[in-house]
């Protein structure tokens, strides 16, 4: 009978150590392989947040990715404080792909924040609208995959012949008139509405106006604003009102909503403003690329939002999957599910612009307004709104001066809140001169009625600071 070996507590016989070490090494390799597999199958997407329903994009991308990569899982970044599309935040380090405004593509490319892709890696590249495809290409490579388009659109009621036939800013100003209201929201169907509040908004509008006049492309980024182009910005401000242009209303697509409610005669916005409009308004909507100057014949500037791949994916071992994911996000079927009504027959599509011919065609078959959007994108001879590698620094440096110059010498008045309800014309004569004392005096107008925010007096001057 073989006697059992007696082993000291907590120790293995010396003869067993090599086999135990081998087993532990094998287990470690298996665990490392499993962890690498998990890492390779889990990708993080930083979505472009400035859309009507960002959660719909997430859902559509998740569903599409499951079909392409059944074992894959996705994490999403949707907080604009972390990722705002590239206007002020940096691409999140943890993101494998991120969707950004391609106006800053050259900035990101110069700083090594985008992975280059070979043409053969881009699916259905010939399906992209030409301007969008060119926007993301440099040195024979793709630096992102186009996903969304955008342009400054003029919205009006299609039976308004004077607006429909206005092909220049001067003609539009003659039709709409200037200084027709002094409130944040027009009191009725009068005047123009426009967002001229943010710094980037003003800087890009300035360049869009400049290109409308001179047609120079690539876009020059001057050290000082040209007074001639600032004059067109001032014209747009006077067609609207100071408070409308500087509104900080947080309602998504507020001017589209106000227009839908019957306020204002026309407004400038992006196509997704239609996502908040009623079927009755959409049935009577007119839209065209906004005339930004009195010069005609130049190409129109259209924006592109694109899916970039983080160069760090090479080190993570996720680059191939990330490229596949970028293509999936920008694919026609994914765009269809990202844009469409939340439920069939319920609510509006997001009315975002596509950059794919096939996506436009599929959307137009279900939603007729998309056919008109498609015609705008095809017939405007568009070029992409892009800045050079110093673009973000240029915007930061010049936006304050553009804002200051565009509101200088403003010729229209502004509403100011009265301290109490106004009991009639006689009472207004007692209340409004005091309310307007620091604002150039009272212009004789007052109201207690919506859409004014309470009781207000019309004053001759505005707080242009």
Secondary structure, DSSP 8 states (H G I E B T S, - for coil): --------TT---GGGHHHHHHHHHHHHHHHHHHHHHHHHHEEEEE----SS-HHHHHHHHHHHHHHH-TT-EEEEE--TTT--SSSSS---TT-SEEEEEGGGHHHHHHTT-S--B-GGGSTTGGGB-HHHHHHTEETTEESSEEEEEE--EEEEETT-HHHHT--SHHHHHHHH-SS---SSS-SSS-SEE----SHHHHHHHHHHHHHHHH--SS----SS--HHHHHHHHHHHHHS-HHHHT----STTHHHHHHHTT--SEEEE-GGGGGGS-HHHHHTEEEEE---SS--SS--EEEEEEEEE-TTHHHHT-HHHHHHHHHHHTSHHHHHHHHS-SBTTBS-----EESBHHHHHHHHHH-THHHHHHHHHHHTT-EE----TTHHHHHHHHHHHHHHHHHTT--S-EEEE-SS---SHHHHHHHHHHHTTTTT-EEEEEE-STTSSSSEEEES-----
